[in-house]
Structures are given as C-alpha cells and as structure tokens.
Amino acid sequence: MLPRPQPSPYQWLHAVAGAGALTLLLSAPSSLAQQPAGDDQGHQAFNNSCRTCHSVKEGDNRLGPNLNKIVGRKAGSLPNYNYSSSMKDAGFVWDQDKLTRFMVKPDEVVSGNKMQPYGGVSAEEAGKVVAYLKAAGGQQ
C-alpha cells in the first residue's frame, strides 16, 4: 500500500487567495471593461497639447473655440467665437483626417489661421487627440 500524500498546511491559504482574486475580478465595474484602452492616452494627449487653449465642453470657448463635436462641424462656423477670416472661409467640414493634419501643420490645411500649437503636435499624438475628441463629443 502506498502512503497517502499529506496536504500542505498552506493549501487552504492558496484556495482562499484564489477565491478572493476571482471575486475581485468578477465584481469589477463593467464600465472598466467597456472603456477603450486608448481613452486615457487620448485624454492625456489632449491635455498636453490642446487644453491650454481649447475645451471639449460645449459653449466653453477660450483662446481657441471649444472642440465639442468638432468632427462633422463646418470649419469656422461655431457661434460666439472670433475665427480668422481664413478659417471662416475654409469651406470644408472637419473630418478625422483633416483635423489630424491641421493639428500637425495648421498652415497647410488653413493658411492664415490663428492656431499656433506650442512645440508642434506629432501625427501620432494628433491621432490620439482626434480619437479622444470623437469619444468626448459622443461621436462614432
């Protein structure tokens, strides 16, 4: 007859710890699971590059116009903001590509605009900002 293996005195501790970890995972708010990983990066990119002059809050115009629902908006059309004449006459609607290009090289998109990003914005950062703006404005 073979001897019966003795359970480790800490085996119960491992079982309790495992059950606790599983409970914690299952009870985590579902909003965390639904939030895209890039949201924090986009928000941080917006804060680093845009927040000094812009807001995402509707009606909160600062040195620059608010960017709430910017994607799909006609350039230079927000009421109660003093756009440059070149922006008012731009004649296009902001889409993801045009907004990204504008953040990287504003004068190539709208010559004579008033925006002067501090230190410039890389295409990668601009892409993160646009994704954040779309999410913050409830746009898909």
N, C-alpha and C positions, 0 to 999 in steps of 0.2 A: 504494500500500500504506500502511495506517495503522500508526503506531508502536505497539508493544506496551506497555501500561502497566507501569511498574516497581512491584513490590511495596514497600510501606513497610518500612523497616528495623525497625519496631516491631510489624509484623503478627504475628510469631511470639510476641511477648510477650503480645499480646491473646489469642491462641489458648491459650497456657499458662495464663493467668489465668482464662479462661473454663472450661477443663477442670478447674482446681483448685476453682473455685467449685461446679461441678456435682458433683464428687466429694464435697465437703464436704456439700452438700445431701443427696446420696444416702446418705451414711454417718451422718447424724444419727440418734441413737437413736429408735426408733419410739415410745417412751414419750412423747417430747415431742410428737409428732403426735397422740397419743391423749388428751393431757391437756386438759380444757376450759380455755378462756382465763380463765374466772371463778374457777377454783380459788384462784389467788394472791390475788385480791381478797377472796374469802370468808374465806380464812385470815387475811389482814390485818385484815379487819373483826372476826373472832373475837378476834384478839389485842388489838385496840384496845378492844373493848367487853366482852369476857367472860372472858378468860384470867386476870385477877386473881383471880376467884372460882371459875371452872369449869375443868374439864379435859375432853378428849374420850377420855381413857384410862379404860377400864373399871376400876372399883374405886378410882379416884383422886378421892375426894370431898375438897373443900376447904371454903371458906366456903360455897360452893354445891355441889349434887350434881354428879357427873360427867354429861356430856351424851352419852356414848356410846350410840348407838341410841335417842336421845330421841324421834324421830319414830316413833309407833306404841306408845310406852310410856304406861301409865296414869299420870296426874299423881299425884305424891306417893307413888309405890309402890317406889322404889328402896330396897333393903335397906341398912341401915347408914348412913342419913342421917336427921338430925333435922329433918323438914319441919315447917312450921307446921301447925296443925290445919286451917286453911282449905285448904291445899294437899292434905293427906291426904284431906279430904272433898270435893275438887273434883268427882270423879265423871266425869271425861272422859279421853279418850286424846289425847295430843299429836299434832296433825297440822300440816302446814306453815302453814296459815292461823292456827290458834290460837297456835302458837309465835311467829309473826311479830308478831301483835297483842300477845302477852304481853311481848315484848321492848320494844315501843314504849310500851305503857301497861299495866304489870303489874296494877295495882289494878282495871282494868276487866275483866280476864279472871278473876283470882282475888283478890277483895277480902281484905285482911288477910295477904297473902303476905309473906315476909321479903326478897324481892329488891328492891334499890334500885340500879338501874343508874346509874353515875356519869355525869352530864351527859345522860342520856337516849340513846336509840338511834332514829335515823330509820327509817322504813319501808323505805327503800332498803337501808340497812346491815343491818337485821334480815333482809331477804330474802337478802342475800349470806351472812349467818351461817347461816341455815337451810340453804341450798344446801351450804355447807361441812360443816355437821353431818351432813347426809344422806350426803355423799361420804365423810367421815371414818369414819362408822359403817357403811359398806358398804351403805347403804340406797339404793333406787332411787326 
